[in-house]
Amino acid sequence: VGAIAGGVSGDNAGMFHVPQTVCPGRSSRKSLNIGAPKGPRAASIKEKLVEVTRSIAYSGQGANALRRNLTCVYLTSTCADPETPMGRGIMRKLGYPKETTPEDVEKFNTLRKSLPDLAEGSLGTCAIVANSDNLLKSQRGKEIDAHDTVFRHNTPTRGFEKNVGKKTGIVIVKSNYKGGGGGARQAQGSGAKPSVAYMLLKNVDDLPKSLKVDGKPALLRAGGAHPIARLRRELYFLFGAGSRKHPSGGWARPLNVLASRLCTRVDIYGFSGDMGGKYFARSVKVRPAHEMMFEHWTYRYLESQGKLCVYGD
């Protein structure tokens, strides 16, 4: 598919159709010293972060490290090609025999047409909207909606449009958010549907055989997401996070989208470096199990390298 039509008018139309090195409006002004890694491991952390934006990660250390291509972070029709190892793995998860027949492949090829048909850059300019109450500090709704594609969770937009916008391209379904329960039918608590797909944080074998949810394609994590999950744990270790700390799920969203190369640019909103609440439930605080200041620093560092733009501290 091509870039999703914006439907935006006025001064905000086209404001993000500029190079990623340009951050229109007022992006984060928080110092890069806040939350930054210290000591000899800092250089390695920075290098690994930039590698993700190049769709590269390494498994292992030193001369034995295995270079991994991360472009198939999500299960698209192209990434499910039965002629590839990933495609054959998906077939087995769906119950196809290890030794497939031409009829099996033909049947699967018909089925994979239900997967999102997304290519590099096809989502155009992208905004990823998280849930921090720092969204309430500025009225960026129109700015968010000026992007070609908006990623957001299945959280309410009604009543918060001035702060979070209302455009929805991809809904990231989390069962513990309002309207969730694991199903996408009640996403956003208003019956709203994404224009592109539901992103489900589950495995392909948990899906209906149609590979669709509520009539919309399901966007699932694919093999390219696994090295990023390992990398996030490695970065925590290099940072010196305690054994009781673990990466937040939200940290994966921008890294996965950047590695997928589906967007021509990435701007993030509602990601916070503190332990604040949700914009729709301010009393619900972030758990102390995460190094939020460090995670927010990684976004700001990537902004300093011209890889994304961060809106909100």
C-alpha positions as CSV (number, residue, x, y, z in Angstrom):
1,V,0.0,0.0,0.0
2,G,1.1,3.6,-0.4
3,A,1.3,6.2,2.3
4,I,-2.0,6.5,4.1
5,A,-4.0,9.6,3.1
6,G,-3.7,12.3,5.8
7,G,-7.1,14.0,5.7
8,V,-5.4,17.0,7.4
9,S,-5.9,20.6,6.4
10,G,-4.6,24.0,7.6
11,D,-1.2,25.0,8.8
12,N,-0.3,21.4,10.0
13,A,-0.8,19.7,6.6
14,G,2.6,18.5,5.3
15,M,4.5,19.9,8.3
16,F,6.2,16.5,8.8
17,H,7.1,15.9,5.2
18,V,10.7,17.1,5.9
19,P,13.9,15.1,6.6
20,Q,14.1,13.2,9.8
21,T,16.9,15.4,10.9
22,V,14.3,18.2,11.2
23,C,12.0,18.2,14.2
24,P,9.1,20.6,13.5
25,G,7.6,22.4,16.4
26,R,9.2,22.0,19.9
27,S,10.7,18.6,20.5
28,S,12.2,17.5,23.8
29,R,14.7,19.9,25.4
30,K,15.8,17.6,28.2
31,S,19.5,17.4,28.5
32,L,21.3,14.3,27.1
33,N,23.1,14.1,30.4
34,I,19.8,13.0,32.2
35,G,19.5,9.3,32.2
36,A,22.6,8.8,30.1
37,P,24.8,5.7,30.6
38,K,28.2,6.2,32.2
39,G,31.6,4.6,31.8
40,P,33.2,2.5,29.1
41,R,30.0,0.8,28.1
42,A,28.3,4.0,27.0
43,A,29.9,3.9,23.6
44,S,28.6,0.3,23.0
45,I,25.1,1.3,24.0
46,K,25.1,4.2,21.5
47,E,26.5,2.0,18.7
48,K,23.8,-0.7,19.3
49,L,21.0,1.8,19.3
50,V,22.0,3.3,15.9
51,E,22.4,-0.2,14.5
52,V,18.8,-0.9,15.2
53,T,17.8,2.1,13.0
54,R,19.8,0.4,10.2
55,S,17.9,-2.8,10.7
56,I,20.9,-4.5,12.1
57,A,21.5,-6.4,15.4
58,Y,24.1,-8.9,16.5
59,S,23.6,-12.1,18.4
60,G,26.6,-13.1,20.4
61,Q,29.9,-11.3,21.1
62,G,33.1,-10.5,19.4
63,A,34.2,-12.6,16.4
64,N,31.4,-15.1,17.0
65,A,28.7,-12.4,16.7
66,L,26.0,-13.2,14.2
67,R,24.7,-10.3,12.1
68,R,20.9,-10.3,11.9
69,N,18.7,-8.4,9.4
70,L,15.7,-6.9,11.3
71,T,13.5,-5.6,8.5
72,C,10.9,-8.4,9.0
73,V,10.0,-7.1,12.5
74,Y,6.3,-7.5,11.6
75,L,4.5,-10.2,9.7
76,T,3.6,-8.8,6.4
77,S,2.6,-10.7,3.3
78,T,6.1,-10.3,1.9
79,C,7.8,-11.5,5.1
80,A,5.5,-14.6,5.1
81,D,6.7,-15.7,1.7
82,P,6.7,-19.6,1.9
83,E,10.0,-19.7,0.0
84,T,11.7,-18.1,3.0
85,P,12.6,-19.7,6.4
86,M,10.3,-17.2,8.1
87,G,7.4,-18.1,5.8
88,R,7.8,-21.8,6.3
89,G,8.0,-21.3,10.1
90,I,4.6,-19.4,9.9
91,M,3.1,-22.3,8.0
92,R,4.2,-24.8,10.7
93,K,2.7,-22.5,13.4
94,L,-0.6,-22.6,11.5
95,G,-0.6,-26.4,11.4
96,Y,0.8,-27.1,8.0
97,P,3.1,-30.2,7.8
98,K,6.8,-29.7,7.7
99,E,6.9,-31.4,4.3
100,T,4.4,-29.3,2.4
101,T,2.7,-30.1,-0.9
102,P,2.2,-27.6,-3.8
103,E,-1.5,-27.6,-2.7
104,D,-0.4,-26.6,0.9
105,V,1.6,-23.7,-0.5
106,E,-1.1,-22.6,-2.8
107,K,-3.6,-22.6,0.1
108,F,-1.2,-20.7,2.3
109,N,-0.5,-18.1,-0.4
110,T,-4.2,-17.4,-0.6
111,L,-4.3,-17.0,3.2
112,R,-1.3,-14.7,3.4
113,K,-3.1,-12.2,1.2
114,S,-5.0,-11.3,4.4
115,L,-1.8,-10.1,6.0
116,P,-0.9,-6.4,5.7
117,D,0.7,-5.6,2.4
118,L,3.3,-3.2,3.6
119,A,6.6,-2.3,2.0
120,E,9.5,-0.1,3.1
121,G,8.3,3.5,3.5
122,S,4.7,2.6,2.7
123,L,3.3,4.1,6.0
124,G,4.8,7.5,5.2
125,T,5.3,9.8,8.1
126,C,4.5,8.1,11.4
127,A,3.5,9.3,14.9
128,I,3.7,6.7,17.7
129,V,1.5,7.9,20.6
130,A,2.1,6.4,24.0
131,N,0.1,7.0,27.1
132,S,2.0,9.3,29.5
133,D,0.2,12.1,31.1
134,N,2.8,14.4,29.7
135,L,0.5,14.5,26.7
136,L,-1.8,16.7,28.7
137,K,0.9,19.4,29.0
138,S,0.6,20.6,25.4
139,Q,-2.1,20.5,22.8
140,R,-0.5,18.4,20.0
141,G,-3.5,16.7,18.7
142,K,-3.5,18.4,15.3
143,E,0.2,17.9,15.1
144,I,-0.2,14.2,15.7
145,D,-3.0,13.9,13.1
146,A,-0.8,15.7,10.5
147,H,1.2,12.4,10.1
148,D,0.3,9.9,7.4
149,T,0.0,7.0,9.9
150,V,-0.7,7.2,13.7
151,F,0.1,4.3,16.0
152,R,-1.7,4.3,19.3
153,H,-2.9,1.9,21.9
154,N,-6.5,0.8,22.4
155,T,-7.0,3.8,24.7
156,P,-9.6,6.5,24.6
157,T,-9.2,9.5,22.4
158,R,-12.7,11.0,22.9
159,G,-12.4,14.0,25.2
160,F,-8.6,14.1,24.7
161,E,-8.5,15.1,21.0
162,K,-6.7,18.4,21.6
163,N,-3.9,16.6,23.3
164,V,-3.6,13.2,21.6
165,G,-5.5,13.7,18.2
166,K,-8.1,11.3,16.9
167,K,-6.5,9.8,13.7
168,T,-5.8,6.1,14.0
169,G,-3.8,4.1,11.5
170,I,-2.6,1.2,13.6
171,V,-4.1,0.2,17.0
172,I,-1.6,-1.5,19.4
173,V,-4.0,-3.8,21.4
174,K,-3.2,-4.2,25.0
175,S,-5.6,-6.2,27.1
176,N,-5.1,-4.1,30.3
177,Y,-6.3,-0.9,28.6
178,K,-9.8,0.3,28.4
179,G,-11.8,-1.5,25.7
180,G,-9.1,-4.2,25.5
181,G,-9.6,-7.5,27.1
182,G,-7.3,-9.0,24.4
183,G,-9.9,-8.3,21.7
184,A,-9.9,-5.4,19.3
185,R,-13.7,-5.0,18.9
186,Q,-13.9,-2.4,21.7
187,A,-10.7,-0.7,20.8
188,Q,-10.5,2.9,22.1
189,G,-13.8,2.4,24.0
190,S,-15.7,4.0,21.1
191,G,-15.9,1.4,18.4
192,A,-13.3,3.2,16.4
193,K,-11.3,1.1,13.9
194,P,-7.8,1.6,12.6
195,S,-7.5,2.5,8.9
196,V,-4.5,0.1,8.4
197,A,-4.4,-2.8,11.0
198,Y,-4.6,-4.0,14.5
199,M,-1.1,-4.7,16.0
200,L,-1.6,-7.6,18.3
201,L,1.0,-8.6,20.9
202,K,0.5,-12.3,20.4
203,N,1.5,-15.2,18.2
204,V,0.1,-16.0,14.8
205,D,-1.2,-19.4,16.0
206,D,-3.5,-17.5,18.5
207,L,-5.3,-15.8,15.6
208,P,-8.4,-16.8,13.7
209,K,-7.6,-18.7,10.5
210,S,-8.6,-15.7,8.5
211,L,-5.6,-13.8,10.0
212,K,-8.0,-10.8,10.5
213,V,-9.5,-9.2,13.6
214,D,-12.9,-7.4,13.3
215,G,-12.4,-7.3,9.5
216,K,-9.0,-5.6,9.7
217,P,-5.6,-7.1,9.0
218,A,-3.6,-8.2,12.1
219,L,-0.1,-6.9,12.3
220,L,2.0,-9.4,14.3
221,R,5.6,-9.4,15.5
222,A,7.8,-11.5,13.3
223,G,11.3,-12.9,13.6
224,G,13.0,-9.6,13.3
225,A,11.5,-8.5,16.7
226,H,13.3,-11.2,18.6
227,P,16.8,-9.8,18.3
228,I,15.4,-6.4,19.4
229,A,13.9,-8.0,22.5
230,R,17.3,-9.5,23.3
231,L,19.0,-6.2,22.6
232,R,16.7,-4.3,25.0
233,R,17.7,-6.7,27.8
234,E,21.4,-6.4,26.8
235,L,21.2,-2.6,26.9
236,Y,19.7,-2.8,30.4
237,F,22.7,-5.0,31.4
238,L,25.2,-2.6,29.8
239,F,23.5,0.4,31.6
240,G,24.0,-1.4,34.9
241,A,20.3,-1.8,35.7
242,G,19.7,-4.0,38.8
243,S,18.5,-7.6,38.6
244,R,15.0,-6.5,39.5
245,K,14.7,-4.2,36.6
246,H,13.5,-5.1,33.2
247,P,12.7,-3.2,29.9
248,S,9.2,-1.8,29.5
249,G,7.0,-3.0,26.7
250,G,6.6,0.5,25.4
251,W,10.3,0.8,24.8
252,A,10.0,-1.8,22.0
253,R,7.5,0.2,19.9
254,P,9.8,2.9,18.5
255,L,12.7,0.5,18.1
256,N,10.6,-2.0,16.3
257,V,9.1,0.6,14.0
258,L,12.5,2.1,13.2
259,A,14.0,-1.3,12.4
260,S,11.0,-2.2,10.1
261,R,11.6,0.8,7.8
262,L,7.9,1.0,7.1
263,C,7.9,4.7,7.9
264,T,9.7,7.5,6.1
265,R,10.1,9.3,9.5
266,V,9.1,8.5,13.1
267,D,7.9,11.0,15.7
268,I,7.0,9.9,19.2
269,Y,4.6,11.4,21.7
270,G,3.6,10.5,25.2
271,F,6.8,8.7,26.2
272,S,8.0,9.8,29.6
273,G,11.2,9.6,31.6
274,D,9.4,9.7,34.9
275,M,7.0,7.4,36.8
276,G,3.9,9.5,36.0
277,G,0.4,8.3,35.2
278,K,-1.6,7.7,32.0
279,Y,-3.2,10.6,30.2
280,F,-6.6,8.8,30.6
281,A,-6.0,7.6,34.1
282,R,-3.5,9.8,36.0
283,S,-3.6,7.7,39.1
284,V,-2.2,4.6,37.3
285,K,1.5,5.0,37.7
286,V,4.4,3.3,35.9
287,R,5.8,0.4,37.8
288,P,9.3,1.0,39.4
289,A,10.6,-2.1,37.7
290,H,11.7,-0.1,34.7
291,E,14.6,2.3,34.1
292,M,12.4,5.0,32.5
293,M,15.0,7.8,32.6
294,F,17.4,5.6,30.7
295,E,14.8,4.5,28.2
296,H,13.8,8.1,27.5
297,W,17.5,9.0,27.1
298,T,17.7,6.4,24.3
299,Y,15.0,8.2,22.4
300,R,16.7,11.5,22.9
301,Y,20.0,10.1,21.8
302,L,18.5,8.8,18.6
303,E,17.0,12.2,18.0
304,S,20.5,13.7,18.4
305,Q,21.6,11.3,15.7
306,G,18.8,12.3,13.4
307,K,16.9,9.0,13.7
308,L,13.6,10.1,15.2
309,C,12.0,13.1,17.0
310,V,10.8,13.1,20.6
311,Y,7.9,15.2,21.7
312,G,7.4,15.4,25.5
313,D,9.7,14.8,28.5
